[in-house]
Amino acid sequence: MQLGTLHLEQGRGELTLRALEIPGSQVMDFRLMMLTRAPGP
């Protein structure tokens, strides 16, 4: 599943994943996030 593009500033930061809606009794089981560097300009 591709969720979109993030534009990050250089340096350390915090990335938070949260559910905006909970359609049933629980949200998805999240196990892995892979970040890839997009080609530069």
N, CA, C and O atoms as CSV, one atom per row, in Angstrom:
chain,resi,resn,atom,element,x,y,z
A,1,MET,N,N,0.847,-1.166,0.000
A,1,MET,CA,C,0.000,0.000,0.000
A,1,MET,C,C,0.894,1.230,0.000
A,1,MET,O,O,1.753,1.371,0.871
A,2,GLN,N,N,0.706,2.104,-0.946
A,2,GLN,CA,C,1.436,3.362,-0.956
A,2,GLN,C,C,0.526,4.441,-0.383
A,2,GLN,O,O,-0.627,4.585,-0.791
A,3,LEU,N,N,1.062,5.192,0.564
A,3,LEU,CA,C,0.242,6.195,1.249
A,3,LEU,C,C,0.491,7.615,0.785
A,3,LEU,O,O,-0.275,8.516,1.126
A,4,GLY,N,N,1.551,7.835,0.010
A,4,GLY,CA,C,1.796,9.177,-0.480
A,4,GLY,C,C,3.255,9.581,-0.337
A,4,GLY,O,O,4.129,8.733,-0.157
A,5,THR,N,N,3.507,10.858,-0.418
A,5,THR,CA,C,4.853,11.404,-0.381
A,5,THR,C,C,5.013,12.303,0.836
A,5,THR,O,O,4.142,13.120,1.134
A,6,LEU,N,N,6.125,12.148,1.531
A,6,LEU,CA,C,6.467,13.015,2.660
A,6,LEU,C,C,7.601,13.924,2.243
A,6,LEU,O,O,8.543,13.481,1.586
A,7,HIS,N,N,7.527,15.163,2.608
A,7,HIS,CA,C,8.620,16.109,2.383
A,7,HIS,C,C,9.217,16.418,3.753
A,7,HIS,O,O,8.571,17.055,4.586
A,8,LEU,N,N,10.451,15.966,3.986
A,8,LEU,CA,C,11.075,16.084,5.296
A,8,LEU,C,C,12.230,17.063,5.261
A,8,LEU,O,O,12.984,17.115,4.290
A,9,GLU,N,N,12.364,17.832,6.315
A,9,GLU,CA,C,13.512,18.713,6.479
A,9,GLU,C,C,14.701,17.875,6.939
A,9,GLU,O,O,14.524,16.795,7.504
A,10,GLN,N,N,15.900,18.369,6.698
A,10,GLN,CA,C,17.105,17.663,7.123
A,10,GLN,C,C,17.190,17.638,8.646
A,10,GLN,O,O,16.837,18.609,9.314
A,11,GLY,N,N,17.663,16.519,9.185
A,11,GLY,CA,C,17.845,16.397,10.626
A,11,GLY,C,C,16.844,15.431,11.241
A,11,GLY,O,O,16.062,14.784,10.544
A,12,ARG,N,N,16.892,15.353,12.552
A,12,ARG,CA,C,16.010,14.442,13.278
A,12,ARG,C,C,14.611,15.025,13.396
A,12,ARG,O,O,14.423,16.241,13.424
A,13,GLY,N,N,13.646,14.138,13.464
A,13,GLY,CA,C,12.265,14.567,13.621
A,13,GLY,C,C,11.447,13.425,14.197
A,13,GLY,O,O,11.981,12.357,14.495
A,14,GLU,N,N,10.177,13.651,14.349
A,14,GLU,CA,C,9.280,12.638,14.890
A,14,GLU,C,C,8.177,12.375,13.883
A,14,GLU,O,O,7.568,13.302,13.347
A,15,LEU,N,N,7.930,11.104,13.636
A,15,LEU,CA,C,6.875,10.697,12.724
A,15,LEU,C,C,5.841,9.924,13.526
A,15,LEU,O,O,6.177,8.938,14.181
A,16,THR,N,N,4.593,10.358,13.485
A,16,THR,CA,C,3.525,9.730,14.262
A,16,THR,C,C,2.489,9.147,13.317
A,16,THR,O,O,2.058,9.802,12.369
A,17,LEU,N,N,2.096,7.917,13.583
A,17,LEU,CA,C,1.050,7.259,12.816
A,17,LEU,C,C,-0.158,7.090,13.731
A,17,LEU,O,O,-0.042,6.524,14.818
A,18,ARG,N,N,-1.309,7.576,13.298
A,18,ARG,CA,C,-2.498,7.436,14.127
A,18,ARG,C,C,-3.707,7.228,13.235
A,18,ARG,O,O,-3.716,7.645,12.077
A,19,ALA,N,N,-4.710,6.590,13.772
A,19,ALA,CA,C,-5.953,6.336,13.045
A,19,ALA,C,C,-6.875,7.529,13.207
A,19,ALA,O,O,-7.130,7.972,14.328
A,20,LEU,N,N,-7.376,8.052,12.101
A,20,LEU,CA,C,-8.319,9.165,12.154
A,20,LEU,C,C,-9.729,8.663,12.403
A,20,LEU,O,O,-10.557,9.365,12.984
A,21,GLU,N,N,-9.995,7.433,11.955
A,21,GLU,CA,C,-11.296,6.813,12.189
A,21,GLU,C,C,-11.077,5.352,12.548
A,21,GLU,O,O,-10.141,4.725,12.052
A,22,ILE,N,N,-11.920,4.811,13.395
A,22,ILE,CA,C,-11.878,3.402,13.752
A,22,ILE,C,C,-13.229,2.813,13.345
A,22,ILE,O,O,-14.200,2.913,14.096
A,23,PRO,N,N,-13.296,2.191,12.144
A,23,PRO,CA,C,-14.582,1.730,11.627
A,23,PRO,C,C,-15.187,0.560,12.397
A,23,PRO,O,O,-16.410,0.425,12.428
A,24,GLY,N,N,-14.378,-0.281,13.013
A,24,GLY,CA,C,-14.876,-1.420,13.775
A,24,GLY,C,C,-14.335,-1.366,15.182
A,24,GLY,O,O,-14.300,-0.307,15.809
A,25,SER,N,N,-13.915,-2.512,15.674
A,25,SER,CA,C,-13.394,-2.563,17.036
A,25,SER,C,C,-11.892,-2.297,17.101
A,25,SER,O,O,-11.347,-2.085,18.185
A,26,GLN,N,N,-11.216,-2.305,15.939
A,26,GLN,CA,C,-9.774,-2.044,15.942
A,26,GLN,C,C,-9.330,-1.496,14.589
A,26,GLN,O,O,-10.050,-1.595,13.596
A,27,VAL,N,N,-8.138,-0.922,14.572
A,27,VAL,CA,C,-7.567,-0.418,13.323
A,27,VAL,C,C,-6.638,-1.485,12.754
A,27,VAL,O,O,-6.518,-2.571,13.320
A,28,MET,N,N,-5.983,-1.181,11.637
A,28,MET,CA,C,-5.134,-2.177,10.987
A,28,MET,C,C,-3.931,-2.553,11.851
A,28,MET,O,O,-3.527,-1.801,12.739
A,29,ASP,N,N,-3.381,-3.705,11.580
A,29,ASP,CA,C,-2.189,-4.195,12.262
A,29,ASP,C,C,-0.974,-3.671,11.507
A,29,ASP,O,O,-0.652,-4.182,10.434
A,30,PHE,N,N,-0.302,-2.673,12.041
A,30,PHE,CA,C,0.818,-2.010,11.365
A,30,PHE,C,C,2.123,-2.610,11.856
A,30,PHE,O,O,2.398,-2.608,13.056
A,31,ARG,N,N,2.939,-3.130,10.923
A,31,ARG,CA,C,4.168,-3.810,11.309
A,31,ARG,C,C,5.432,-3.218,10.725
A,31,ARG,O,O,6.493,-3.347,11.337
A,32,LEU,N,N,5.370,-2.575,9.569
A,32,LEU,CA,C,6.593,-2.143,8.899
A,32,LEU,C,C,6.329,-0.904,8.050
A,32,LEU,O,O,5.313,-0.818,7.359
A,33,MET,N,N,7.241,0.041,8.108
A,33,MET,CA,C,7.202,1.198,7.216
A,33,MET,C,C,8.547,1.286,6.518
A,33,MET,O,O,9.592,1.306,7.168
A,34,MET,N,N,8.519,1.338,5.208
A,34,MET,CA,C,9.754,1.465,4.437
A,34,MET,C,C,9.763,2.835,3.774
A,34,MET,O,O,8.814,3.205,3.083
A,35,LEU,N,N,10.828,3.578,3.987
A,35,LEU,CA,C,10.995,4.889,3.383
A,35,LEU,C,C,12.019,4.785,2.267
A,35,LEU,O,O,13.075,4.178,2.444
A,36,THR,N,N,11.713,5.374,1.119
A,36,THR,CA,C,12.665,5.399,0.005
A,36,THR,C,C,12.889,6.839,-0.400
A,36,THR,O,O,11.982,7.669,-0.331
A,37,ARG,N,N,14.081,7.118,-0.813
A,37,ARG,CA,C,14.421,8.470,-1.243
A,37,ARG,C,C,13.944,8.671,-2.682
A,37,ARG,O,O,14.262,7.875,-3.566
A,38,ALA,N,N,13.191,9.725,-2.904
A,38,ALA,CA,C,12.713,10.037,-4.238
A,38,ALA,C,C,13.836,10.652,-5.055
A,38,ALA,O,O,14.734,11.280,-4.494
A,39,PRO,N,N,13.800,10.486,-6.360
A,39,PRO,CA,C,14.826,11.110,-7.203
A,39,PRO,C,C,14.835,12.616,-7.038
A,39,PRO,O,O,13.780,13.240,-6.933
A,40,GLY,N,N,16.007,13.193,-7.015
A,40,GLY,CA,C,16.143,14.645,-6.832
A,40,GLY,C,C,15.746,15.414,-8.063
A,40,GLY,O,O,15.488,14.834,-9.118
A,41,PRO,N,N,15.697,16.726,-7.927
A,41,PRO,CA,C,15.295,17.585,-9.067
A,41,PRO,C,C,16.301,17.593,-10.183
A,41,PRO,O,O,16.097,18.265,-11.194
